[in-house]
Amino acid sequence: MPLPFLTADRDFDQAVDEALPFEDRDRWRRPYRPGPWRVGAAALLLLLASYVLVAAVVIAAAETPTAGAVFFGAALFVIACALRLLRVGTWVSARGVRQVGFFTTRTARWEHVVSARTVQQPVRWLGLPRTVQGQALLLVRADRAAGAGSPLMTTHNADFLARTEAFDRAADAIEAWASEYGRG
């Protein structure tokens, strides 16, 4: 089964000379691989879902099918959460840049983007309230005040914690998309 979200780094590495190495630019894609923290959390959720599915079968066989259906629904909910967790990140296409969160998705069209730049600033560690000094990729939009909005990605989020080279490559790729399609 092909997993297109795992081929982003390989495509990027194969076309080092080209700033935008993708042929189909209208398709939304993540210019980096999901980080080990994100993949590990999703794997743990899927492991939990497998236990809940086994419990659903045992409960349905031993007690009532209704109770088994409740546990089956809970397992489906955990699986949906794990899949959504893998979708979280920054996605780009010829139409714009999309920041996908667990509950929300924000899209900025390239026509509104002045530039994308990497800055040194305090960033949240794994999305928790604790902040540490790190780098963040900020999107400068023409329709918003300077400094408004949250960073697209940071060196200390679940995708790039302890992977500064991957952050640099992903930030360079998004900056290349912004310089090609943005207003700046």
C-alpha positions in Angstrom: 0.0 0.0 0.0 1.6 3.3 -1.1 2.0 5.9 1.6 2.4 9.2 -0.2 3.1 11.2 3.0 6.3 9.2 3.5 7.8 10.0 0.1 8.1 13.7 0.6 11.7 13.7 1.9 12.7 11.2 -0.8 11.3 13.3 -3.5 12.9 16.3 -2.0 16.3 14.6 -1.8 16.2 13.3 -5.3 15.6 16.8 -6.8 18.0 18.8 -4.7 18.8 21.2 -7.6 15.1 22.1 -8.2 13.5 24.4 -5.6 10.0 22.9 -6.1 10.6 19.2 -6.9 6.9 18.2 -7.4 5.3 17.7 -10.8 1.7 18.1 -9.8 1.7 21.4 -7.9 -2.1 21.6 -7.5 -2.1 18.6 -5.1 -1.8 19.4 -1.4 1.4 17.8 0.0 3.5 18.0 3.0 7.1 18.9 2.1 8.5 16.8 5.0 8.0 13.5 6.7 6.0 13.3 9.9 8.3 13.3 12.9 9.0 10.3 15.2 7.0 11.9 18.0 3.9 12.2 15.9 4.3 8.8 14.4 5.0 7.2 17.8 1.9 8.8 19.4 -0.2 7.6 16.5 1.2 4.1 16.8 0.4 4.1 20.5 -3.1 5.2 19.8 -3.5 2.4 17.2 -2.1 -0.1 19.8 -4.7 1.1 22.2 -7.4 0.8 19.6 -6.4 -2.9 18.9 -6.9 -3.7 22.6 -10.2 -1.9 22.6 -11.3 -3.9 19.5 -10.4 -7.2 21.2 -12.3 -6.1 24.3 -15.3 -5.3 22.1 -15.3 -8.8 20.6 -15.0 -10.4 24.1 -17.7 -8.2 25.5 -20.0 -8.8 22.5 -19.5 -12.6 22.9 -19.8 -12.7 26.7 -22.4 -10.1 27.5 -24.6 -8.1 25.1 -23.9 -7.0 21.5 -24.9 -3.5 22.5 -22.0 -3.2 25.0 -19.6 -4.6 22.4 -20.9 -2.0 19.8 -20.1 0.8 22.3 -16.5 -0.5 22.6 -16.3 -0.9 18.9 -17.4 2.7 18.4 -14.8 3.8 21.0 -12.1 1.9 19.0 -13.2 3.6 15.8 -12.9 7.0 17.5 -9.4 6.2 18.7 -8.4 5.1 15.1 -9.9 8.3 13.7 -7.8 10.3 16.2 -4.7 8.5 15.3 -5.3 9.2 11.6 -6.0 12.8 12.2 -2.8 13.1 14.3 -0.9 11.9 11.3 -2.5 14.6 9.1 -1.4 17.5 11.3 1.2 19.7 9.8 2.0 22.2 7.1 0.8 21.4 3.6 1.5 23.4 0.4 0.2 23.5 -3.2 0.0 26.0 -6.0 -3.1 27.4 -4.4 -1.6 28.3 -1.0 -0.2 27.0 2.3 -2.4 25.1 4.7 -1.8 24.6 8.4 -3.6 21.6 9.6 -4.2 21.3 13.3 -6.0 18.5 15.2 -9.3 20.4 15.4 -8.8 23.3 12.9 -7.4 23.9 9.5 -6.3 27.3 8.2 -5.4 28.0 4.6 -3.6 31.1 3.3 -3.7 31.7 -0.4 -0.4 32.6 -2.0 -1.9 35.9 -3.3 -2.1 37.1 0.3 1.4 35.9 1.3 4.2 38.5 1.2 7.0 36.1 2.4 7.8 33.1 4.6 10.8 33.5 6.9 12.6 31.6 9.6 13.1 33.5 12.9 14.7 32.7 16.2 12.1 33.0 19.0 10.6 31.3 22.0 8.5 28.3 20.7 6.2 25.8 22.4 7.8 22.4 23.2 5.6 19.7 21.6 2.7 22.0 21.7 2.7 22.2 25.5 2.6 25.5 27.4 6.3 25.3 28.2 8.4 27.5 25.8 12.0 27.0 24.8 14.3 29.0 22.5 14.1 27.7 18.9 13.3 28.5 15.3 9.9 29.1 13.8 8.7 29.5 10.2 6.5 32.5 10.1 4.2 33.4 7.2 4.0 37.2 6.5 0.6 38.0 5.1 -0.4 41.2 3.5 -3.9 41.1 5.0 -2.7 40.8 8.6 -0.7 43.0 10.9 3.0 42.2 11.2 3.7 39.6 13.9 0.1 38.4 14.0 -0.7 34.7 13.9 1.1 31.5 15.0 4.1 30.0 13.4 3.6 27.4 10.6 6.1 25.1 12.2 8.8 25.1 14.8 12.0 23.2 15.6 10.3 21.9 18.8 7.0 20.6 17.5 6.2 16.9 17.1 7.6 16.8 13.5 11.0 18.4 14.1 12.1 17.8 17.7 15.8 16.8 17.5 15.6 17.0 13.7 17.0 20.4 12.9 18.2 19.4 9.4 14.7 18.2 8.5 13.3 21.5 9.8 15.8 23.5 7.6 14.9 21.5 4.5 11.1 21.9 5.1 11.5 25.6 5.8 13.6 26.1 2.7 11.0 24.2 0.6 8.1 26.3 2.0 10.1 29.5 1.5 10.7 28.4 -2.1 6.9 27.9 -2.6 6.2 31.3 -1.1 8.8 33.1 -3.2 7.5 31.4 -6.4 3.8 31.8 -5.8 3.6 34.7 -3.2 3.3 38.4 -3.7 6.9 39.1 -2.5 
